[in-house]
């Protein structure tokens, strides 16, 4: 069963073309879910490696960056 325009349908009652379109839409939904999960994982990894990189920056570079951010906040 699936719903389109607030009406429920049984995919078993579809024509062959309808069944094909239904399966394509199901696959698209699954692929979107997989891509969203991958994106979320990449976002977390990006934040993690950004944090690691910041810890490895030379101290004078880090201080300069903090000073620039303070100036921006005061403006």
N, C-alpha and C positions, 0 to 999 in steps of 0.2 A: 504494500500500500504506500502511496505517496500523495502529497497534496500540492495542487496548483490552483491558484486563484480561489482559495478557501474551499476547494472541492477535493474529495478523496477519490483516488483511482487505484485500481488493481493493475500492476504492471503486467500480469499474466494475460490480461485482456487486450493488450496493445498489439498493433500490427508489428511486423518485423522491423519496419522503419522506426516505429514508436519505441520498440524494445531497444533498438540500437541507440536512439537518442537518449533514452532513460539510462542506459549503461554508461554512455559517454558523460552524462551529467553526474552520475554517481562517481565515476573515475575522477572527474574534475574536482568534485568536492573533497575526495580523499587526497588528491594531489595538493589542493590548497591547504588542507589541514597539515600535511607533511611539511610543506614549505613554511607555513607559519611556525611550526615547531622548530624547524631548522633556523629560521630567522631569529626566534627567541634565544636559541642556543648560541648563535653567532653574536648576538647582542651582549649576552652575558660574558662570553669569551672575550669580546672586544673590551668590555669594561674591566675584566680581570687583567688583561695584558696592558691596558693603559695604566692601571694602578701599579703593576709591576714596573713598567717603564718609568713612571714618575719616581719610584723609589730608587731607581738606578741613575737618575739625572745627577749631574754634578751639582753640588750644593749651591754654588754661585748662580747657576742657571735657574735653579728652583727659587732662590731668593729674588732674583730679578723678575721672574714670572709673577711671584706673589706681590711684589711692589707695583708691577704694571696693573694687576687686577685691583689693587687698592686705589690707584689713581683713577681707574675707570669707574669704580664705585663712588668715588667722591665727586665725579663730574656730573 
